[in-house]
């Protein structure tokens, strides 16, 4: 893809979009299928940078994967909790789910192996200490080979004793999901206790739902302060992965900010285990129309002559929606406050700083106070004063592309960063009616 992409504004549109499979579900299902027993056919699989990293890592570890990208299908031959190869170096790019999940899985096997896990420079800046601390308390043999608290890691396949461990409020729910998924293969099972609120709890609930689908049912107390994982083995013959709710959010937001527009997402609805479907409810609070079915979501722009309105919302449960809603806030009347999103600082980039930098290009007043983001749009929106930097962050590119559907002059730098989770994003965006103008910088 080119170095920049200019997004052309569009008029009212009516569209039905089915984004590719969920990254979160794909990477969880791939791991559970590999840890499971027997053959498991996964359909609706997402093929993107993060999921390719997981597939490549599983193959490096010796698992047999039959991949049919055209049919979005992967068949995994599970080996009942063992890892075939014992001396492996894994390069996981910037795939946080793959890195955290495999760290726990490699530690849980009892085969005497040595597994070295690394990633790109940004991955080495993403903390992993809370996960390592918990794994060590559960009997894990893990060593930092660089900076303490950060990748790269060397994990010994010495098995995990398991038992009870208490987690403080975490920077990422992925640490919790990593422990849960490895839990059935710990000698004593696993009891996770939480000393405070659970970050991005819907992602933990997604993990529990998928484990249940794969045959391991956990017990959760009524206040979500303790999860008990029994010993067991995953086993399921086939699992269908639904569309990615996070990536659906950009099309729903596009309908909300483009007057007269309607967008329906098929295959997602109230029954989804993905917490990010809740973005539809937030858009409705901002004044968009909403029809929320069991397996579809339809968002409509506010009635004629009405604007979206700012909201004050706690996004601890769905921090990945902060960028989508921050861009929607540009087209709202009044202040939008996005609270409890401090963990955005340790994502693909420091998303709080990135949002502040890029939203101000539209004339918005943006303040970061602690873990909260305050956005005041200007009285009159104008084209951005400079191209939109994406910081090698797929969600920066996709969210700010939404602004380009409404305002002229939105130029997205490094648009290929969307390959992390949604390689076909700009093709799908173009189907709404926008003309996309790629440019490439000359070589001097």
C-alpha positions as CSV (number, residue, x, y, z in Angstrom):
1,X,0.0,0.0,0.0
2,X,1.1,3.6,-0.5
3,X,2.7,5.8,2.0
4,X,-0.4,8.0,2.3
5,X,-4.1,7.7,1.6
6,X,-6.5,10.7,1.1
7,X,-10.0,9.9,2.2
8,X,-12.7,11.7,0.2
9,X,-15.9,12.8,1.9
10,X,-19.1,11.0,1.0
11,X,-22.8,11.8,1.0
12,X,-25.5,9.8,2.8
13,X,-25.0,6.0,2.5
14,X,-26.8,2.8,3.3
15,X,-24.6,-0.2,3.7
16,X,-24.4,-3.7,5.1
17,X,-20.9,-4.7,6.2
18,X,-19.5,-8.0,7.5
19,X,-16.0,-7.4,8.8
20,X,-13.6,-10.4,8.9
21,X,-13.3,-12.6,11.9
22,X,-12.5,-11.4,15.4
23,X,-8.8,-11.2,16.1
24,X,-9.5,-11.8,19.8
25,X,-11.5,-14.9,19.2
26,X,-9.2,-16.2,16.4
27,X,-6.1,-16.1,18.5
28,X,-7.8,-17.6,21.5
29,X,-9.4,-20.4,19.4
30,X,-6.1,-21.2,17.7
31,X,-4.4,-21.7,21.0
32,X,-7.2,-23.7,22.6
33,X,-7.3,-25.9,19.6
34,X,-3.6,-26.5,19.7
35,X,-3.7,-27.3,23.5
36,X,-6.8,-29.4,22.9
37,X,-7.2,-33.1,22.0
38,X,-7.7,-34.1,18.4
39,X,-8.6,-32.2,15.2
40,X,-10.5,-28.9,15.4
41,X,-11.8,-27.0,12.4
42,X,-11.9,-23.2,12.8
43,X,-14.1,-21.3,10.4
44,X,-14.4,-17.5,9.9
45,X,-10.7,-17.2,10.8
46,X,-9.1,-13.7,10.6
47,X,-6.0,-13.6,8.4
48,X,-4.0,-10.5,9.5
49,X,-0.6,-9.7,11.0
50,X,-1.5,-10.6,14.6
51,X,-3.3,-13.9,13.7
52,X,-0.6,-14.9,11.2
53,X,1.9,-14.4,14.0
54,X,0.0,-16.9,16.2
55,X,-0.3,-19.4,13.3
56,X,3.4,-19.1,12.5
57,X,4.3,-19.6,16.2
58,X,2.2,-22.7,16.6
59,X,3.8,-24.2,13.5
60,X,7.3,-23.3,14.9
61,X,6.3,-25.1,18.1
62,X,5.6,-28.2,16.0
63,X,1.8,-28.2,15.7
64,X,0.1,-29.3,12.4
65,X,-2.1,-26.6,10.9
66,X,-4.0,-27.0,7.7
67,X,-4.7,-23.5,6.4
68,X,-7.2,-22.6,3.7
69,X,-7.1,-18.8,3.6
70,X,-9.6,-18.5,0.7
71,X,-12.2,-20.3,2.8
72,X,-11.1,-18.5,6.0
73,X,-10.5,-21.9,7.6
74,X,-7.8,-23.5,9.7
75,X,-7.8,-27.1,11.0
76,X,-5.5,-27.6,14.0
77,X,-4.3,-31.0,15.3
78,X,-4.3,-30.7,19.0
79,X,-2.0,-32.7,21.2
80,X,-3.7,-32.7,24.5
81,X,-1.6,-30.1,26.3
82,X,1.8,-30.9,25.0
83,X,4.2,-28.9,22.7
84,X,6.1,-31.1,20.2
85,X,9.3,-29.1,19.8
86,X,11.5,-28.3,22.8
87,X,13.9,-25.6,21.7
88,X,12.2,-22.8,19.8
89,X,12.7,-19.1,19.3
90,X,9.5,-17.2,18.5
91,X,9.4,-13.8,16.8
92,X,5.9,-12.5,17.5
93,X,6.0,-9.0,16.0
94,X,3.7,-6.7,17.9
95,X,1.0,-9.3,18.5
96,X,0.2,-8.8,22.2
97,X,-2.3,-11.6,22.4
98,X,0.0,-14.1,20.8
99,X,2.9,-13.0,23.0
100,X,1.1,-13.1,26.4
101,X,-1.0,-16.3,25.6
102,X,2.1,-18.3,24.4
103,X,4.2,-17.2,27.4
104,X,1.7,-18.9,29.7
105,X,1.1,-21.9,27.5
106,X,4.9,-22.6,27.0
107,X,5.4,-22.4,30.8
108,X,2.5,-24.8,31.5
109,X,3.8,-27.7,29.5
110,X,6.1,-30.2,31.2
111,X,8.5,-31.2,28.5
112,X,11.8,-29.7,29.6
113,X,11.7,-27.3,26.6
114,X,13.2,-23.9,26.3
115,X,11.2,-21.2,24.5
116,X,12.5,-17.8,23.7
117,X,9.8,-15.2,22.9
118,X,10.6,-11.8,21.3
119,X,9.0,-9.1,19.2
120,X,9.6,-5.8,17.4
121,X,11.0,-2.8,19.2
122,X,7.5,-1.7,20.4
123,X,6.8,-5.1,21.9
124,X,9.9,-4.7,24.0
125,X,8.3,-1.5,25.4
126,X,5.0,-3.3,26.4
127,X,5.1,-4.5,30.0
128,X,4.7,-8.1,30.8
129,X,5.9,-8.1,34.4
130,X,2.5,-8.7,36.0
131,X,2.0,-11.9,33.9
132,X,5.5,-13.1,34.7
133,X,5.1,-12.5,38.4
134,X,1.9,-14.5,38.5
135,X,3.4,-17.4,36.5
136,X,6.4,-17.5,38.8
137,X,4.1,-17.7,41.8
138,X,2.4,-20.7,40.1
139,X,5.7,-22.5,39.6
140,X,6.8,-21.1,36.3
141,X,10.5,-20.8,35.3
142,X,10.8,-17.6,33.3
143,X,13.8,-15.3,32.8
144,X,14.0,-11.8,31.3
145,X,16.8,-11.7,28.7
146,X,16.6,-7.9,28.3
147,X,15.0,-5.2,30.5
148,X,13.4,-6.5,33.7
149,X,9.6,-6.4,33.3
150,X,9.6,-6.4,29.5
151,X,10.1,-8.8,26.6
152,X,12.1,-10.7,25.4
153,X,11.6,-13.7,27.7
154,X,13.0,-17.2,28.1
155,X,10.4,-19.7,29.3
156,X,11.2,-23.2,30.5
157,X,8.7,-25.9,29.8
158,X,8.9,-27.2,33.4
159,X,5.2,-27.2,34.0
160,X,3.1,-25.1,36.4
161,X,2.1,-26.2,39.9
162,X,-1.0,-24.0,39.8
163,X,-3.1,-23.3,42.8
164,X,-4.2,-19.9,44.0
165,X,-2.7,-16.5,43.0
166,X,-4.0,-13.0,43.6
167,X,-3.8,-10.5,40.7
168,X,-3.7,-6.7,41.4
169,X,-5.5,-4.4,39.0
170,X,-3.7,-5.2,35.7
171,X,-2.5,-3.1,32.8
172,X,-4.0,-5.6,30.4
173,X,-6.8,-8.3,30.6
174,X,-4.5,-10.4,28.3
175,X,-2.5,-11.4,31.4
176,X,-5.6,-12.8,33.0
177,X,-6.7,-14.5,29.8
178,X,-3.2,-16.0,29.4
179,X,-3.4,-17.6,32.8
180,X,-7.0,-18.8,32.4
181,X,-6.3,-20.6,29.1
182,X,-3.2,-22.4,30.6
183,X,-5.1,-23.2,33.8
184,X,-6.5,-26.6,32.9
185,X,-3.0,-27.9,32.3
186,X,-1.6,-26.8,35.7
187,X,-1.0,-29.6,38.2
188,X,-3.5,-28.3,40.8
189,X,-5.7,-26.3,38.4
190,X,-6.0,-22.6,39.0
191,X,-7.7,-20.2,41.3
192,X,-7.4,-16.6,40.3
193,X,-8.4,-13.9,42.8
194,X,-8.6,-10.2,42.0
195,X,-7.5,-7.5,44.3
196,X,-9.5,-4.7,42.7
197,X,-11.4,-4.2,39.4
198,X,-10.7,-6.3,36.4
199,X,-9.4,-4.3,33.4
200,X,-11.4,-4.9,30.2
201,X,-13.5,-7.5,31.9
202,X,-15.5,-8.3,28.8
203,X,-12.4,-9.8,27.3
204,X,-11.9,-12.0,30.3
205,X,-15.6,-13.1,30.0
206,X,-14.9,-13.8,26.3
207,X,-12.1,-16.1,27.3
208,X,-14.3,-17.9,29.8
209,X,-17.0,-18.4,27.2
210,X,-14.6,-19.8,24.7
211,X,-13.0,-22.2,27.2
212,X,-16.5,-23.4,28.0
213,X,-17.2,-23.9,24.3
214,X,-14.0,-26.0,24.2
215,X,-15.1,-28.2,27.1
216,X,-13.6,-26.6,30.2
217,X,-16.1,-24.8,32.4
218,X,-14.8,-22.4,35.0
219,X,-16.5,-21.2,38.2
220,X,-16.9,-17.5,38.8
221,X,-18.2,-16.0,42.0
222,X,-21.1,-13.5,41.9
223,X,-18.9,-10.4,42.4
224,X,-16.2,-11.5,39.8
225,X,-13.5,-11.5,42.4
226,X,-12.5,-15.2,42.0
227,X,-12.3,-17.6,39.1
228,X,-11.7,-21.3,39.5
229,X,-10.3,-23.3,36.6
230,X,-10.5,-27.1,36.9
231,X,-7.9,-29.4,35.4
232,X,-9.0,-30.7,32.1
233,X,-8.3,-31.0,28.3
234,X,-9.9,-28.8,25.6
235,X,-11.8,-30.6,22.9
236,X,-14.1,-29.4,20.2
237,X,-14.5,-30.6,16.6
238,X,-15.5,-27.3,15.0
239,X,-15.8,-23.6,16.0
240,X,-17.1,-20.7,13.9
241,X,-15.5,-17.3,14.6
242,X,-17.8,-14.3,14.4
243,X,-16.9,-10.9,12.8
244,X,-14.6,-8.6,14.8
245,X,-16.6,-6.1,16.9
246,X,-13.7,-3.7,17.3
247,X,-13.3,-3.4,13.6
248,X,-17.1,-3.1,13.0
249,X,-17.0,0.0,15.2
250,X,-15.5,2.2,12.5
251,X,-18.5,1.5,10.1
252,X,-21.0,2.1,12.9
253,X,-19.3,5.4,13.8
254,X,-19.3,6.3,10.1
255,X,-23.0,6.0,9.9
256,X,-23.4,8.1,13.1
257,X,-21.3,11.0,11.8
258,X,-22.4,11.1,8.2
259,X,-25.9,12.8,8.0
260,X,-28.6,10.6,6.5
261,X,-26.6,7.4,6.7
262,X,-27.3,3.9,8.0
263,X,-25.0,0.9,8.5
264,X,-25.8,-2.7,9.5
265,X,-23.3,-5.1,10.7
266,X,-24.3,-8.7,10.2
267,X,-23.2,-11.6,12.4
268,X,-22.8,-9.5,15.5
269,X,-25.4,-8.6,18.1
270,X,-26.5,-8.9,21.7
271,X,-25.5,-12.5,21.9
272,X,-21.8,-11.7,21.0
273,X,-19.1,-12.6,23.6
274,X,-17.2,-9.5,22.4
275,X,-17.6,-6.6,24.8
276,X,-16.8,-4.0,22.1
277,X,-20.3,-4.5,20.6
278,X,-21.1,-2.0,23.5
279,X,-19.8,0.8,21.3
280,X,-23.2,0.8,19.6
281,X,-24.9,1.7,22.9
282,X,-22.5,4.6,23.4
283,X,-23.2,5.9,19.9
284,X,-26.9,5.7,20.8
285,X,-26.2,7.8,23.9
286,X,-24.6,10.3,21.6
287,X,-27.8,10.6,19.7
288,X,-27.5,8.0,16.9
289,X,-30.3,5.7,16.1
290,X,-29.8,2.1,17.0
291,X,-31.4,-1.3,16.4
292,X,-29.6,-4.0,18.3
293,X,-30.6,-7.5,17.4
294,X,-29.3,-10.9,18.5
295,X,-27.1,-11.2,15.4
296,X,-27.1,-7.8,13.8
297,X,-26.4,-4.1,14.7
298,X,-27.8,-1.2,12.8
299,X,-26.7,2.4,13.5
300,X,-28.3,5.4,11.9
301,X,-27.3,9.1,11.9
302,X,-29.2,11.4,14.1
303,X,-32.4,12.8,12.7
304,X,-32.1,15.7,10.2
305,X,-30.8,19.0,11.7
306,X,-29.7,17.2,14.8
307,X,-26.1,16.7,15.9
308,X,-24.4,14.0,18.0
309,X,-23.9,15.2,21.6
310,X,-20.9,14.7,23.8
311,X,-21.0,12.0,26.5
312,X,-19.2,11.2,29.7
313,X,-18.4,7.4,29.6
314,X,-16.2,5.0,31.5
315,X,-14.4,2.8,28.9
316,X,-12.6,0.5,31.3
317,X,-14.6,-2.4,29.9
318,X,-13.8,-1.5,26.2
319,X,-10.7,0.7,25.9
320,X,-10.1,-0.3,22.3
321,X,-13.2,1.8,21.5
322,X,-11.6,5.0,22.7
323,X,-10.2,6.0,19.3
324,X,-13.5,5.3,17.5
325,X,-15.4,7.4,20.0
326,X,-12.8,10.1,20.2
327,X,-13.2,10.7,16.4
328,X,-17.0,10.6,16.7
329,X,-16.6,13.3,19.4
330,X,-15.3,15.7,16.8
331,X,-18.8,15.8,15.3
332,X,-20.7,16.1,18.6
333,X,-21.9,19.2,20.4
334,X,-20.2,19.7,23.8
335,X,-17.5,17.9,25.7
336,X,-16.9,14.2,25.4
337,X,-15.1,12.6,28.4
338,X,-13.6,9.1,28.0
339,X,-12.7,7.8,31.4
340,X,-10.5,5.0,32.8
341,X,-8.4,4.4,29.7
342,X,-4.9,4.7,31.2
343,X,-3.9,1.3,29.8
344,X,-4.0,2.9,26.3
345,X,-0.5,4.1,27.1
346,X,0.9,0.5,26.7
347,X,-0.9,-0.5,23.5
348,X,0.6,-0.5,20.0
349,X,1.5,3.1,20.8
350,X,0.8,5.6,23.6
351,X,-2.8,6.0,22.3
352,X,-3.6,8.8,24.7
353,X,-0.7,11.0,23.5
354,X,-1.5,10.0,19.9
355,X,-5.1,11.0,20.2
356,X,-4.3,14.3,21.7
357,X,-1.8,15.1,18.9
358,X,-4.1,14.2,16.1
359,X,-7.4,15.5,17.3
360,X,-5.9,18.9,17.8
361,X,-5.2,19.0,14.1
362,X,-8.9,19.4,13.6
363,X,-9.1,22.4,16.0
364,X,-10.3,20.3,19.0
365,X,-9.2,21.1,22.5
366,X,-7.9,17.9,24.1
367,X,-6.8,17.3,27.6
368,X,-5.4,14.2,29.3
369,X,-5.9,14.2,33.1
370,X,-4.7,11.0,34.7
371,X,-6.4,8.1,33.0
372,X,-9.2,10.3,31.4
373,X,-9.4,12.1,28.0
374,X,-11.4,15.3,27.5
375,X,-12.4,16.3,24.0
376,X,-13.9,19.7,23.1
377,X,-14.6,20.0,19.4
378,X,-14.3,23.5,17.8
379,X,-17.4,25.5,17.0
380,X,-16.7,25.0,13.3
381,X,-14.8,21.9,12.1
382,X,-12.3,22.4,9.4
383,X,-9.9,20.1,7.5
384,X,-6.9,19.0,9.6
385,X,-3.9,21.2,9.5
386,X,-1.5,18.3,8.7
387,X,-1.7,14.6,7.7
388,X,-2.8,12.1,10.3
389,X,0.1,10.2,11.8
390,X,-0.8,6.7,12.7
391,X,2.2,5.6,14.9
392,X,2.2,2.1,13.4
393,X,-1.2,1.7,15.1
394,X,-4.0,0.1,13.1
395,X,-6.7,1.7,15.2
396,X,-5.3,5.2,14.7
397,X,-5.6,4.7,10.9
398,X,-9.1,3.2,10.9
399,X,-10.6,5.6,13.4
400,X,-9.3,8.8,11.7
401,X,-10.4,7.5,8.3
402,X,-13.9,7.9,9.6
403,X,-13.3,11.7,10.0
404,X,-12.3,11.7,6.3
405,X,-15.8,10.5,5.2
406,X,-17.2,13.8,6.6
407,X,-14.3,16.3,6.2
408,X,-12.1,17.0,3.2
409,X,-8.3,17.0,3.5
410,X,-7.9,13.9,5.7
411,X,-4.7,12.2,4.7
412,X,-3.8,9.0,6.5
413,X,0.0,8.3,6.8
414,X,1.2,4.7,6.6
415,X,-2.2,3.2,5.9
416,X,-0.8,-0.3,5.6
417,X,-0.6,-0.5,9.4
418,X,-4.2,-1.7,9.2
419,X,-2.8,-5.1,8.1
420,X,-2.3,-5.8,11.8
421,X,-6.0,-6.8,12.2
422,X,-7.9,-5.7,9.0
423,X,-6.0,-5.9,5.7
424,X,-9.1,-5.2,3.7
425,X,-10.3,-2.2,5.7
426,X,-9.8,0.5,3.1
427,X,-11.4,-1.7,0.4
428,X,-14.5,-2.0,2.6
429,X,-14.4,1.7,3.4
430,X,-14.4,2.5,-0.3
431,X,-17.6,0.5,-0.7
432,X,-19.4,3.1,1.4
433,X,-18.8,5.5,-1.5
434,X,-15.5,7.2,-0.6
435,X,-12.9,7.7,-3.3
436,X,-9.5,6.8,-1.8
437,X,-6.5,8.5,-3.3
438,X,-3.2,6.8,-2.6
439,X,0.1,8.6,-3.0
440,X,3.7,7.5,-2.5
441,X,6.6,9.7,-1.5
442,X,9.3,9.9,-4.1
443,X,12.8,8.5,-3.5
444,X,15.5,11.2,-3.4
